[in-house]
Amino acid sequence: HHIPYLYNYCGQPWKTQEKVRQIMNTMYSNKPEGLAGNEDCGQMSAWYIFSALGFYPVNPSSGLYDIGIPLFPHVDLRLTNGKTFSIVAENLSDENSYVGSIRLNGRNYDQYILPHDSIMAGGLLQFEMVSQPRR
């Protein structure tokens, strides 16, 4: 499950975005055969949910999430500490399927790693979606 996110570590995040989007669109559906392979006690569903939010814990013990590509234009995570972490994908469409820029709490964010503490602090993660990869 972590393999598509490893492109982030090679300086090619657009390949992560392409592969994650491709997997979400072709290997998951709401039909009886909607999961490719064994569900593995929730791991495949967890991958999909995290990836649909726009990030995934490649190494869960690190407290870091690798940024991919969001599936929804707006999601609010209501956290156990009473705060809310919002994820917004501006201009998201089938055409605009690449991340052009990222802002965290209104500031430009040039990393493809998101610390767990940033989520738990609450706030806003904004993706500006574009039609061509940012190389």
Salt bridges, closest charged atoms under 4 A:
ASP76 OD1 - HIS74 NE2 2.93
GLU90 OE1 - ARG103 NH2 3.09
